[in-house]
Amino acid sequence: MLIVRELLLGPLRFSELARTVGGAPTDVLTRRLRDLEEDGVVRRRELEPPASGSVYELTEVGLELESVILDLGRWGLHFYRLDELPGLVTTSLANPLRVILDPPPGAETIVLQLYSEGHSTWLRIGGGESSAGRGEADADLVLSGFAPDVIGAIVLGGEAEQRIELEGDHEILLRLRGWVVLPDRLRAEVETAAQAPLAS
């Protein structure tokens, strides 16, 4: 599931994938990828010149797991604790945002550009769609900072928002905050922490 989650944002080289799934041992990751290839979930593709090497990407069958991954993430929020926020994987910052943001029907589409520790991802959400990827997008709002602070700025505001860089209309950030959906227990924890500094 970790491999599929990372590849939902686009193709990755083996070394990049190893880092994003938490430094899994090379032999374990190799076996997992081989199994996923044999099952038709993942494929390896050679890069076109002048690039060299190969990348792993999801097949059409693998892409069908997108909604499953997101639903599992939402279910997992029932067991999530706010103090786990600093452990978020920077390279897949758009993924947890897709889990917690639920635009109301008819909401206008927002394109969000995210920069964190040298990684860039984008998120397009609203208007009946939710998609994300690595790289650059023509964004309505740009947020830069450590992953916990970026998410904290959207969910909490306050101290976390002061620690990030924001380019664009601040009203868009407030609109996103209104789209955050959390289980009652986690929502209560968030509200309690709203005025407290967030760990980095």
The 8 nearest C-alpha neighbors of each residue, nearest first, counted from 0:
[[1, 3, 2, 4, 68, 5, 64, 20],
 [2, 0, 4, 3, 20, 5, 19, 6],
 [1, 3, 5, 0, 4, 6, 20, 16],
 [2, 4, 0, 6, 1, 5, 7, 61],
 [5, 3, 1, 7, 2, 6, 0, 68],
 [6, 4, 2, 7, 3, 8, 1, 91],
 [5, 7, 9, 3, 8, 4, 10, 56],
 [6, 8, 4, 5, 9, 3, 65, 62],
 [9, 7, 132, 6, 133, 5, 131, 10],
 [8, 10, 6, 7, 132, 133, 56, 11],
 [11, 9, 56, 55, 6, 54, 12, 8],
 [12, 10, 54, 55, 16, 15, 13, 9],
 [11, 13, 54, 15, 14, 16, 55, 53],
 [12, 14, 16, 15, 17, 11, 54, 55],
 [15, 13, 17, 16, 12, 18, 11, 19],
 [16, 14, 12, 18, 17, 13, 11, 19],
 [15, 17, 13, 19, 18, 14, 11, 12],
 [16, 18, 14, 22, 15, 20, 19, 23],
 [19, 17, 22, 15, 16, 21, 20, 14],
 [18, 20, 16, 21, 17, 15, 90, 88],
 [21, 19, 17, 18, 22, 1, 16, 23],
 [20, 22, 19, 18, 23, 17, 88, 16],
 [21, 23, 18, 17, 20, 24, 19, 25],
 [22, 24, 21, 17, 28, 25, 20, 27],
 [25, 23, 27, 26, 28, 22, 17, 29],
 [26, 24, 28, 27, 29, 23, 17, 22],
 [25, 27, 29, 28, 24, 30, 23, 31],
 [28, 26, 30, 24, 29, 25, 31, 23],
 [27, 29, 31, 25, 30, 26, 32, 23],
 [28, 30, 26, 32, 27, 31, 25, 33],
 [29, 31, 33, 27, 28, 32, 34, 26],
 [32, 30, 28, 34, 33, 29, 35, 27],
 [33, 31, 35, 29, 34, 30, 36, 28],
 [32, 34, 30, 36, 31, 35, 29, 37],
 [35, 33, 37, 31, 32, 36, 30, 38],
 [34, 36, 32, 38, 40, 41, 33, 37],
 [37, 35, 41, 33, 39, 38, 34, 42],
 [36, 38, 34, 35, 39, 33, 40, 41],
 [39, 37, 35, 36, 40, 34, 41, 33],
 [38, 40, 36, 37, 41, 35, 58, 60],
 [39, 41, 61, 35, 58, 60, 38, 36],
 [42, 40, 57, 36, 58, 35, 56, 39],
 [43, 41, 36, 56, 55, 57, 58, 44],
 [42, 44, 55, 54, 56, 53, 45, 41],
 [45, 43, 53, 54, 55, 46, 42, 56],
 [44, 46, 53, 52, 54, 47, 43, 51],
 [47, 45, 53, 51, 50, 52, 44, 48],
 [46, 48, 50, 49, 45, 51, 52, 53],
 [49, 47, 50, 51, 46, 45, 52, 53],
 [48, 50, 47, 51, 46, 52, 45, 53],
 [51, 49, 48, 47, 46, 52, 53, 45],
 [52, 50, 46, 48, 49, 53, 47, 45],
 [51, 53, 46, 45, 50, 54, 12, 44],
 [52, 54, 45, 46, 44, 12, 43, 51],
 [55, 53, 12, 11, 44, 43, 10, 45],
 [54, 56, 43, 10, 11, 42, 12, 44],
 [57, 55, 10, 42, 41, 6, 43, 54],
 [56, 58, 41, 61, 62, 40, 6, 42],
 [57, 59, 61, 60, 41, 40, 62, 42],
 [58, 60, 62, 61, 63, 57, 40, 39],
 [61, 59, 58, 63, 62, 40, 39, 64],
 [62, 60, 40, 58, 57, 63, 59, 64],
 [61, 63, 59, 64, 60, 65, 57, 58],
 [62, 64, 61, 60, 65, 59, 66, 67],
 [65, 63, 67, 62, 61, 66, 68, 60],
 [64, 66, 68, 67, 63, 62, 69, 7],
 [67, 65, 69, 68, 64, 70, 63, 71],
 [66, 68, 64, 70, 65, 69, 71, 63],
 [69, 67, 71, 65, 66, 70, 64, 72],
 [68, 70, 72, 66, 71, 67, 98, 73],
 [71, 69, 73, 67, 72, 68, 66, 74],
 [72, 70, 74, 68, 69, 73, 75, 67],
 [71, 73, 75, 69, 70, 74, 98, 68],
 [74, 72, 70, 76, 75, 71, 98, 69],
 [73, 75, 71, 76, 72, 77, 70, 78],
 [74, 76, 72, 77, 73, 78, 71, 79],
 [75, 77, 79, 78, 73, 74, 72, 182],
 [78, 76, 75, 79, 74, 182, 185, 184],
 [79, 77, 76, 75, 80, 74, 185, 184],
 [80, 78, 76, 77, 75, 81, 83, 185],
 [81, 79, 82, 83, 78, 185, 84, 76],
 [80, 82, 83, 84, 79, 188, 189, 185],
 [81, 83, 80, 84, 85, 198, 86, 197],
 [84, 82, 81, 80, 85, 86, 79, 87],
 [83, 85, 86, 82, 147, 81, 87, 80],
 [86, 84, 147, 87, 83, 199, 198, 82],
 [87, 85, 84, 83, 88, 147, 82, 89],
 [88, 86, 85, 84, 89, 146, 147, 92],
 [87, 89, 90, 91, 86, 92, 19, 146],
 [88, 90, 92, 91, 146, 87, 115, 116],
 [89, 91, 88, 92, 118, 19, 119, 115],
 [92, 90, 93, 89, 94, 88, 5, 120],
 [91, 93, 89, 94, 90, 95, 146, 88],
 [92, 94, 96, 91, 95, 122, 120, 131],
 [93, 95, 97, 96, 92, 91, 98, 131],
 [96, 94, 98, 97, 93, 92, 99, 72],
 [97, 95, 98, 93, 99, 94, 100, 92],
 [96, 98, 94, 95, 100, 99, 93, 129],
 [99, 97, 95, 96, 73, 69, 100, 72],
 [98, 100, 96, 179, 180, 97, 95, 101],
 [101, 99, 179, 178, 97, 98, 96, 180],
 [100, 102, 178, 179, 180, 103, 99, 97],
 [103, 101, 178, 125, 106, 100, 104, 124],
 [102, 104, 106, 105, 101, 178, 125, 126],
 [105, 103, 106, 102, 127, 126, 125, 107],
 [104, 106, 126, 103, 107, 127, 125, 102],
 [107, 105, 126, 125, 104, 103, 102, 108],
 [106, 108, 126, 125, 105, 109, 124, 102],
 [107, 109, 125, 126, 124, 106, 110, 123],
 [110, 108, 124, 123, 125, 111, 139, 107],
 [111, 109, 123, 138, 139, 122, 124, 108],
 [110, 112, 122, 140, 138, 121, 141, 139],
 [113, 111, 121, 141, 138, 120, 140, 142],
 [112, 114, 142, 120, 119, 121, 143, 141],
 [115, 113, 143, 119, 118, 142, 144, 120],
 [114, 116, 144, 118, 145, 117, 143, 146],
 [117, 115, 118, 145, 114, 89, 144, 146],
 [116, 118, 115, 119, 114, 90, 89, 144],
 [119, 117, 115, 116, 114, 90, 120, 89],
 [120, 118, 114, 134, 113, 133, 115, 117],
 [121, 119, 133, 113, 134, 132, 112, 93],
 [122, 120, 112, 131, 132, 111, 113, 136],
 [121, 123, 131, 111, 110, 93, 130, 124],
 [124, 122, 110, 130, 129, 109, 131, 111],
 [123, 125, 129, 109, 108, 128, 122, 110],
 [126, 124, 108, 127, 106, 128, 107, 102],
 [125, 127, 108, 107, 106, 128, 105, 124],
 [126, 128, 125, 104, 129, 105, 124, 106],
 [129, 127, 125, 124, 126, 130, 123, 108],
 [128, 130, 124, 123, 125, 97, 131, 127],
 [131, 129, 123, 122, 128, 124, 132, 97],
 [132, 130, 122, 121, 8, 123, 93, 129],
 [131, 133, 8, 121, 120, 9, 134, 122],
 [134, 132, 120, 8, 119, 121, 9, 135],
 [133, 135, 119, 120, 132, 121, 136, 118],
 [134, 136, 121, 120, 119, 133, 112, 137],
 [137, 135, 138, 121, 112, 134, 110, 111],
 [136, 138, 139, 135, 110, 112, 111, 121],
 [139, 137, 110, 111, 140, 136, 112, 141],
 [138, 140, 110, 111, 109, 167, 141, 137],
 [141, 139, 167, 111, 138, 166, 112, 142],
 [140, 142, 112, 166, 165, 111, 113, 167],
 [141, 143, 165, 113, 164, 112, 114, 140],
 [144, 142, 114, 164, 163, 115, 113, 165],
 [145, 143, 163, 115, 149, 146, 148, 114],
 [144, 146, 148, 115, 147, 149, 116, 199],
 [145, 147, 149, 148, 89, 115, 150, 144],
 [148, 146, 85, 150, 149, 84, 145, 151],
 [147, 149, 151, 159, 145, 150, 146, 152],
 [150, 148, 152, 146, 151, 147, 144, 145],
 [149, 151, 153, 147, 152, 148, 154, 146],
 [150, 152, 148, 154, 155, 159, 153, 149],
 [153, 151, 160, 156, 159, 149, 150, 155],
 [152, 154, 150, 176, 151, 155, 156, 172],
 [153, 155, 151, 176, 152, 150, 156, 179],
 [156, 154, 151, 193, 152, 153, 157, 189],
 [155, 157, 152, 160, 159, 153, 154, 151],
 [156, 158, 160, 159, 194, 155, 193, 161],
 [159, 157, 161, 196, 160, 156, 162, 194],
 [160, 158, 148, 152, 162, 151, 161, 157],
 [159, 161, 152, 156, 162, 157, 158, 163],
 [160, 162, 158, 159, 163, 157, 156, 152],
 [163, 161, 159, 160, 148, 158, 164, 144],
 [164, 162, 144, 143, 160, 161, 165, 149],
 [165, 163, 143, 142, 144, 166, 162, 161],
 [164, 166, 142, 141, 163, 167, 143, 140],
 [167, 165, 141, 140, 142, 164, 168, 169],
 [168, 166, 140, 169, 139, 141, 165, 171],
 [167, 169, 170, 171, 140, 166, 172, 139],
 [168, 170, 172, 171, 167, 173, 165, 166],
 [169, 171, 173, 168, 172, 174, 175, 167],
 [172, 170, 174, 169, 173, 168, 175, 140],
 [171, 173, 175, 169, 174, 170, 176, 153],
 [174, 172, 176, 170, 171, 175, 177, 169],
 [173, 175, 171, 177, 172, 176, 170, 178],
 [176, 174, 172, 178, 177, 173, 171, 153],
 [177, 175, 173, 153, 178, 174, 179, 154],
 [176, 178, 174, 175, 179, 173, 102, 180],
 [177, 179, 175, 102, 101, 100, 176, 180],
 [180, 178, 100, 99, 176, 177, 101, 181],
 [179, 181, 99, 100, 101, 178, 182, 186],
 [180, 182, 186, 185, 183, 99, 179, 76],
 [183, 181, 185, 184, 186, 77, 76, 180],
 [182, 184, 186, 185, 187, 181, 77, 188],
 [185, 183, 187, 186, 182, 188, 77, 181],
 [184, 186, 188, 187, 182, 183, 189, 181],
 [185, 187, 183, 189, 188, 184, 181, 182],
 [188, 186, 190, 184, 185, 189, 183, 191],
 [189, 187, 185, 191, 186, 190, 192, 184],
 [190, 188, 186, 192, 187, 191, 193, 185],
 [189, 191, 193, 187, 192, 188, 186, 155],
 [192, 190, 188, 189, 193, 187, 194, 195],
 [193, 191, 189, 195, 190, 194, 188, 196],
 [192, 194, 190, 155, 191, 195, 189, 157],
 [193, 195, 192, 157, 196, 158, 191, 155],
 [194, 196, 192, 193, 197, 158, 157, 191],
 [197, 195, 158, 198, 194, 159, 192, 157],
 [198, 196, 159, 195, 199, 158, 148, 151],
 [199, 197, 196, 85, 147, 82, 84, 148],
 [198, 85, 197, 147, 148, 145, 146, 84]]
